Amino acid sequence: MDFTAAKTARTNGIEMEYFEQGEGPVVLLLHGFPEHPFSWRNQVDPIAAAGFRVIAPSQRGYAGTDAPEDAQTYSVKNLVADVSGLLDALGVDKAIWFGHDWGSMPAWYSGVFDPDRVLGLGSLCTPYFTWEAPQDMIEIYDEVRGPNHYMRTFQEPGVGEAILEADVDHTFRSMLRGRGYTMDQFEAAPKEVTEVPAGVFVGDPQLFGEPIVSEEELGFYVDVYERTGFTGGLNWYRALRRDFEEAQGSDYTIDKPALLITAEDDWFFARGSSDGLEALLPQLEKHVIPDAAHWLQQEKPDEVNALLVPWLQRSFG
C-alpha cells in the first residue's frame, strides 16, 4: 500500500482521507494515537492477499483528514459515524472493524452505535470498555492511576501539544519502541511511573525498549506530525466525557465474531483488563502475544498476522 497516495471522501461533515488495497469483504484498519494508517503497513499485504479489501482511513483530526476545532465532535459515537459515512461513500454495506489503541474504540463501538454495518470487529491491545459505571474514564483513571496520568493532563488545551510538539522527532524516537518494562516491573515501579504521566511519550520516565521502526519509517511519522501537530488526536481524549454521556443506556452486548489480541507487557492497561469480556462479546476469540508491548503490530508483525489473517479467513472468507 502506498501511504503517500491517499484518496478522499466526504463523510459526516468532514473530508476524510483513506488508503485501500485488495478485493473482497472489507476490513477497516483503524489507527490509534498518535499514529497514522501507516502503522498497519505490515498487515495490509497479508490481509489483501487472503482475499479481503483493506480500507485504512486517517481518522478525524489526523493527517489529511479534517480536524474540526470543537473537541466534542471527537466523541466515539461521532467517530463511528465518520467511518460509517466513509462506507456509504464507497458503496460498502458492511465491514469488519478492527482497531489498535484509540482506533479500537470506534471499532468496538461500531457494534453499539451502528451494528447493522458490522460483519465482525476486534482490537489490538485495547479491551472493550463500557460506560455503565457512574464515572467517566478520566475519573476512573484518577482513582486507578492517580491525578497525574496522561489522559488527565491531555484535557487542558495546549498542554499535551506543548509536550509532544516541542521536538516531534524526539517524541517519536522515544515512543515507537518495543517492550521495556515487563508488566511485573511496571507494577513494582514507584507511583510516579505507574501513574503513566504524559512525559512517558517523550521518554520521561523511560519505560520502553528498543526502537521498532527504521529511520525511514520514523521519518514518515515525523513528516506527518510536523505538518499537522497533535491537537486532532488529543481531542479524542478531550471528548471522553461526551463518550460517557452518549453511551448511557446502550446495549453493550455485541453478538458478532470478535477478536482481541493483546500484548503480555502492555502496561497502558491494567492486568486483567480483558477478563470476562465474553459476557458482552459471546463470539470473542482472545490471544496474548508474549514479550511484546503496546505498539504491537509494529513490534510483532508476524505474530499479529499469524493470528489476524486466519481469523479473518475462518470467520469471513
C-alpha positions in Angstrom: 0.0 0.0 0.0 1.3 3.4 -1.0 0.8 5.6 2.1 1.6 8.7 0.1 -1.3 8.2 -2.3 -4.4 9.0 -0.3 -7.9 9.0 -1.6 -10.6 11.2 -0.1 -14.3 11.1 0.5 -16.9 13.3 2.1 -18.4 11.8 5.3 -20.3 13.1 8.3 -19.5 16.8 7.5 -15.7 16.3 7.1 -13.3 15.3 4.3 -11.6 12.0 5.2 -8.5 10.6 3.6 -8.1 6.8 3.3 -6.0 4.2 1.7 -7.2 0.9 0.2 -5.9 -2.3 -1.3 -7.4 -5.6 -2.4 -10.8 -7.0 -3.2 -13.4 -8.9 -1.2 -15.0 -8.4 2.2 -13.9 -5.0 3.6 -11.6 -4.9 6.6 -11.3 -1.5 8.2 -8.0 -0.9 9.9 -8.4 2.0 12.4 -5.2 3.5 13.8 -4.5 4.8 17.3 -2.8 7.8 18.9 -0.6 9.4 17.9 -0.4 7.4 14.7 -1.5 7.1 11.1 -2.8 4.3 8.7 1.0 3.7 8.1 1.0 1.9 11.4 -0.8 -1.0 9.6 1.8 -1.2 6.8 2.8 -4.8 7.8 -0.7 -6.1 7.9 -2.1 -4.7 4.6 -0.5 -7.1 2.1 -1.2 -10.3 4.0 -4.8 -9.3 4.6 -5.3 -8.3 0.9 -3.6 -11.5 -0.3 -6.0 -13.5 1.8 -8.9 -12.2 -0.2 -10.0 -9.0 1.6 -10.3 -5.3 0.7 -8.4 -3.3 3.2 -9.5 0.3 3.9 -7.4 2.3 6.3 -8.6 5.8 7.0 -6.9 8.7 8.6 -9.4 9.3 11.3 -10.9 12.6 12.4 -8.2 15.0 13.3 -5.3 13.1 11.7 -3.1 13.6 8.7 -5.0 14.7 5.6 -8.5 14.3 7.2 -10.3 17.4 8.5 -9.6 18.4 12.1 -12.6 20.4 13.4 -11.8 22.8 16.3 -14.7 21.6 18.5 -13.2 18.8 20.7 -16.7 17.5 21.4 -17.1 16.4 17.8 -14.4 13.8 18.5 -16.8 11.6 20.6 -16.7 7.8 19.8 -20.3 7.9 18.5 -19.3 10.6 16.0 -16.1 8.7 15.1 -18.3 5.7 14.3 -20.5 7.9 12.1 -17.4 9.2 10.3 -16.4 5.6 9.3 -19.9 4.5 8.5 -20.2 7.6 6.2 -17.0 6.5 4.5 -18.5 3.1 3.9 -21.6 4.9 2.4 -19.4 7.0 0.2 -17.6 3.8 -1.1 -20.8 1.9 -1.5 -19.9 -0.7 1.2 -22.8 -2.2 3.2 -20.9 -4.0 6.0 -17.3 -4.3 7.1 -15.0 -5.9 9.7 -14.0 -3.1 12.0 -10.6 -3.6 13.5 -8.6 -1.1 15.6 -5.5 -0.5 17.6 -5.2 1.7 20.7 -7.7 4.6 20.4 -8.8 3.2 17.0 -10.2 0.2 18.9 -12.9 2.4 20.5 -14.8 3.2 17.2 -14.1 -0.4 16.2 -15.7 -1.9 19.3 -18.5 0.8 19.5 -19.5 0.2 15.9 -21.3 -2.8 17.4 -23.1 -0.4 19.8 -23.9 2.6 17.6 -24.1 1.1 14.1 -24.4 -2.7 14.4 -26.0 -3.2 11.0 -22.7 -2.1 9.4 -20.7 -4.7 11.2 -19.7 -8.1 10.0 -17.2 -8.6 12.8 -14.9 -6.5 15.0 -11.9 -6.5 17.1 -8.8 -4.9 18.5 -5.1 -5.0 19.1 -4.2 -4.2 22.7 -7.4 -2.3 23.7 -10.1 -4.2 25.5 -13.7 -3.5 25.1 -14.7 -0.9 27.7 -18.2 0.1 28.6 -19.6 3.2 30.4 -22.0 1.5 32.7 -20.3 2.9 35.8 -21.3 6.3 37.3 -17.9 7.7 36.3 -16.3 8.6 33.0 -12.9 7.2 32.0 -10.9 10.2 33.3 -12.5 9.9 36.7 -11.8 6.1 36.8 -8.2 6.7 35.8 -7.9 9.3 38.5 -8.7 6.6 41.0 -6.8 3.8 39.4 -3.6 5.7 38.4 -3.6 8.9 40.3 -4.3 12.6 39.3 -1.2 13.0 37.1 -1.9 10.4 34.4 -1.5 11.4 30.8 -5.3 11.4 30.0 -5.9 14.0 32.7 -3.0 16.1 31.5 -4.3 16.0 27.9 -7.6 17.6 28.9 -6.2 21.1 29.0 -5.9 22.5 25.5 -2.3 23.3 24.6 -0.6 21.3 27.4 -0.3 18.0 25.5 0.6 19.9 22.4 3.5 21.6 24.2 4.9 18.3 25.4 4.6 16.4 22.1 5.4 19.2 19.6 8.4 20.6 21.3 10.6 18.1 19.3 8.5 15.9 17.1 11.5 13.7 16.1 12.3 13.2 19.8 8.7 12.3 20.6 8.5 9.5 18.0 12.1 8.3 18.8 11.0 8.0 22.4 7.7 6.4 21.8 7.9 3.9 18.9 9.8 1.3 20.9 9.2 -2.3 21.9 8.8 -3.9 25.3 10.8 -2.2 28.0 9.4 -2.8 31.5 7.6 -6.1 31.8 4.2 -5.9 33.4 5.7 -7.2 36.7 8.4 -4.5 36.6 5.8 -1.8 35.9 3.6 -2.9 38.7 6.6 -2.8 41.1 7.7 0.7 40.0 7.1 3.8 42.1 3.9 5.8 41.9 5.4 8.5 39.6 5.9 5.7 37.0 2.7 3.7 37.5 0.6 6.9 37.1 1.7 6.9 33.5 2.4 10.7 33.2 2.3 12.5 29.9 6.1 12.6 29.9 6.1 8.9 29.0 5.5 9.9 25.4 8.8 11.8 25.3 10.8 9.3 27.4 10.3 10.6 30.9 10.2 8.1 32.5 11.8 5.7 30.0 9.5 2.7 30.1 10.0 1.5 26.5 12.7 -0.8 25.0 14.5 -0.8 21.7 13.3 1.1 18.6 10.8 -0.8 16.4 10.9 1.4 13.3 13.6 2.2 10.8 14.9 5.7 10.2 12.8 5.9 7.1 9.7 4.7 8.9 10.4 7.2 11.8 10.8 9.9 9.2 7.3 9.2 7.8 5.7 9.9 11.2 7.8 13.0 11.9 7.0 14.5 8.5 3.2 14.0 9.0 3.1 15.4 12.6 5.4 18.3 11.8 2.7 19.4 9.3 -0.4 18.6 11.4 0.6 18.8 15.0 -1.1 16.7 17.7 -4.3 18.6 18.5 -6.6 16.4 16.4 -5.6 13.3 18.2 -5.6 14.9 21.6 -9.2 16.0 21.0 -10.2 12.3 21.2 -9.2 12.5 24.9 -11.0 15.8 25.4 -14.3 14.2 24.3 -14.2 11.4 26.9 -16.9 12.9 29.0 -19.1 13.2 25.8 -18.3 9.5 25.1 -19.7 8.6 28.6 -22.8 10.7 28.2 -23.7 9.4 24.7 -23.2 5.7 25.7 -25.6 5.8 28.7 -28.5 3.3 28.3 -26.8 1.4 25.4 -27.0 -2.3 24.9 -23.3 -3.2 25.2 -23.7 -6.8 24.1 -22.3 -7.4 20.6 -23.0 -10.9 19.2 -20.6 -10.7 16.3 -17.4 -12.5 15.5 -14.8 -10.7 17.6 -11.0 -10.9 18.1 -8.8 -9.4 20.8 -5.1 -9.7 20.5 -3.2 -8.2 23.5 0.5 -7.8 24.4 1.7 -9.5 27.5 3.6 -6.4 28.7 1.3 -3.6 27.6 1.2 -1.7 30.8 -1.1 1.0 29.4 -3.9 -1.3 30.5 -4.1 -2.9 33.9 -3.6 -6.6 34.3 -6.8 -8.5 33.8 -8.5 -5.7 31.7 -9.8 -8.3 29.2 -11.1 -10.8 31.8 -14.8 -11.6 31.5 -15.4 -9.8 28.1 -17.1 -13.0 26.8 -20.2 -11.9 28.7 -20.5 -8.9 26.3 -18.8 -10.5 23.3 -20.2 -14.1 23.1 -18.2 -14.8 19.9 -14.9 -13.4 21.3 -11.6 -15.1 20.5 -8.7 -13.9 22.6 -4.9 -14.2 22.2 -1.9 -12.9 24.1 1.4 -12.2 22.4 4.4 -12.7 24.8 7.4 -10.4 25.1 5.5 -7.5 23.5 4.2 -4.1 24.4 1.7 -1.5 23.2 2.8 -0.8 19.6 2.0 -4.4 18.8 1.5 -4.6 15.1 4.8 -2.8 14.5 6.8 -4.7 17.1 5.5 -8.2 16.4 4.0 -8.0 12.8 4.5 -11.7 12.0 2.9 -12.8 15.2 -0.1 -10.4 14.8 -0.6 -11.5 11.2 -0.4 -15.2 12.1 -3.5 -14.6 14.4 -5.4 -11.9 12.5 -5.4 -13.3 8.9 -6.5 -16.9 9.8 -9.3 -15.4 12.0 -10.5 -13.3 9.0 -10.4 -16.3 6.8 -12.2 -18.6 9.2 -14.9 -16.0 10.0 -15.5 -14.2 6.7 -13.6 -16.0 4.0 
